[in-house]
Structures are given as structure tokens and as C-alpha cells.
């Protein structure tokens, strides 16, 4: 599928993107190239490939949810709030922003 300058001009106007006239032809070529790659995907043989409903449904290896060692590992509440202007019971005290 080839995209011409007029199509790029129309899409840019609809998207409220100001494109200079000298950029329309290169953009048309670039978009045509992208659409060409998409057309190539239609040629891929997907016979027998089960449709994937969601990428969230895949089980991934998870790391343990534990504190690490060292200065960023936690267990040091005094060090964490040491530079805070105001603290209370190892928590940062901040101004109320919602009434």
C-alpha cells in the first residue's frame, strides 16, 4: 500500500500536527515502508498456531519478594529518614494535600 503526500497532509491535519511541506514526501515514503512490512506479516503461515488471548496469562519465573543486603536492603529506618526535614516513627511527614 502506497501513501502519498496528500494522505500524509490529511492525517497530519486531523492529528493537529504541523508538518512542513518539505517533510511530507519523506514521511509518505516512511509510512509506505511501514505498511509494506505489515503486508509482509499477512504472508506468514499461521496454520495450526493457537491464538493467544492475552500475554498476561503466561506464567513467568518470579523472584523472591525479600529485602536485599547492603545499604539499600532495608532494616535501617534511621538511615533512610536521616535527611528528611520531618519524621515520625520512621515515616516521612509531609503536608496534607487532600481535604
C-alpha positions in Angstrom: 0.0 0.0 0.0 1.5 3.3 -1.1 0.8 6.5 0.8 1.0 9.8 -1.0 1.7 13.4 0.2 -1.9 14.3 0.3 -2.8 11.4 2.6 0.1 12.4 4.9 -1.1 16.1 4.8 -4.6 15.0 5.7 -3.5 12.7 8.6 -1.3 15.4 9.9 -4.1 17.9 9.8 -6.5 15.5 11.6 -3.9 14.8 14.2 -3.2 18.5 14.6 0.5 18.0 13.8 2.2 20.8 11.9 4.4 19.3 9.3 6.4 21.5 6.9 5.8 20.9 3.2 9.3 19.5 2.6 8.7 16.7 5.2 5.5 15.3 3.6 7.2 13.3 0.8 9.8 11.6 3.1 7.0 10.8 5.6 4.9 9.3 2.9 7.8 7.1 1.9 8.4 6.1 5.6 4.7 5.3 6.2 4.6 3.3 2.9 7.6 1.3 4.1 6.0 0.5 7.5 2.7 -0.5 5.8 4.8 -2.8 3.4 6.2 -4.6 6.5 2.7 -5.0 7.8 1.6 -6.5 4.5 4.5 -9.0 4.7 3.1 -10.2 8.0 0.0 -11.3 6.2 2.1 -13.7 4.2 3.2 -15.6 7.3 1.8 -19.2 7.6 -0.1 -19.3 10.9 -1.9 -22.6 10.1 -2.2 -24.6 13.3 -0.9 -21.8 15.6 -3.3 -21.3 18.5 -4.5 -17.7 19.0 -3.1 -16.0 22.1 -5.8 -14.3 24.1 -3.6 -12.5 26.5 0.1 -12.0 27.2 -0.8 -11.7 30.9 -1.9 -15.3 31.1 1.7 -16.5 30.7 3.4 -17.7 33.9 6.8 -16.2 34.4 9.5 -17.0 36.9 9.2 -14.7 39.8 12.0 -13.7 42.2 11.5 -13.9 45.9 10.0 -10.8 47.4 12.6 -10.2 50.1 14.8 -7.4 51.3 18.4 -7.5 50.0 21.6 -6.9 51.9 23.6 -3.7 52.0 22.7 0.0 52.4 19.5 -0.3 50.2 18.3 -3.5 51.6 16.1 -2.1 54.3 16.1 -2.8 58.0 17.7 0.6 58.5 14.8 3.0 59.1 17.0 5.6 60.9 19.4 5.8 57.9 16.5 6.1 55.4 14.8 9.1 57.1 18.1 10.7 58.3 17.9 13.5 55.8 14.2 14.1 55.9 13.1 17.5 57.3 10.4 15.9 59.5 9.8 12.3 60.5 7.6 10.4 62.9 8.1 6.8 63.9 10.5 6.2 61.0 8.0 7.6 58.5 8.3 10.8 56.4 5.9 13.6 57.5 4.5 15.6 54.6 2.0 18.3 54.3 -1.7 17.3 53.8 -2.7 17.8 50.2 -6.3 16.4 50.2 -9.0 17.7 52.5 
